[in-house]
């Protein structure tokens, strides 16, 4: 105890002796002024600082939707928090200027490489490299493939057509958004149109390649509308069908063998990649994940891809995508246009799936319940559940879930193929 008291006495004497020396170069008033000027709060009242405050409020609202309403919480929560982080004045977590085309163009006088980003960028700048390079969406597809059962699609190959029909919404929106009233470039129009596929990772993958400046608004729109599938789709489905059509019962699907499930991802990966090489990245990862699951010989890898790897990538992808939603990129008329056109894309995609099922019924002896056509968007398995819910209201004994899973998983393939097609034409 005596030694401890002596130590405290020595420290106090040293502190008292140092104060006069520090006071010679220390101005309390200047320090307080410097501290207050560097505070983030003061930035809200300077120039366009109020926009950052608005974006933080929007981020908090999205957190409310993710936590309280459980709207796609796995991705909406990190996106919303990333939005808050990037709009904190002075934090320096993400720098939009580091990711413009001129900055990353080797022929530009302002060119800096990824090495410069690693040295000078903030935390979110460094993590964003995975988005810019297209790594995170592909890893998400790897996990999606490992969690997907393509059995209903294999058992009823006709459902592949329904998944393809739902992608009409993507191309219809692509054409619509090129009208002069919107002012979007073809590349931007393609990135907005992909929202109609209701596939977040695909939308992010294509947007980073074609229109990275729109990544924040498009990602928020894509995941918001995916979460609103149970709200958006039922009115469209009822509008496009009659009570009699909603009561159509379908025969039970045949049992799919293990050999078929193993061969399917191999054949799809090869055929699609040969026809459309630009879709090979997404389709290849999707089918690799599915092959891990169906082969049964790499259970450890399959579980890792479904759980640990997928969870880590979701955190990084969501946070960094949210970081692109800066005040400059988000608070403008263009963003409002994206949100409005995005819901049109999703609605058209849902309607096209239903209407194409009705067209198929004109030529089929065994009729298809048109409600499963709306599941052609790739919001798995939510869209399939909506088909089941709407069908059971018309006929409580009608079970459409497994039938709807066919076009639902076909929609995952279809949206990736549509993204590859747009990328090959515009990339």
Helices and strands as residue ranges (DSSP letters): H 2-24, H 28-38, H 40-43, H 49-67, H 73-86, G 96-99, H 101-104, H 114-120, H 123-132, H 135-147, H 151-155, H 159-166, H 168-176, H 186-193, G 194-197, H 200-210, G 212-214, H 215-227, H 229-240, H 243-246, H 258-275, G 277-279, H 280-295, H 299-304, I 305-309, H 310-323, H 327-330, H 333-361, G 370-376, H 382-394, H 401-426
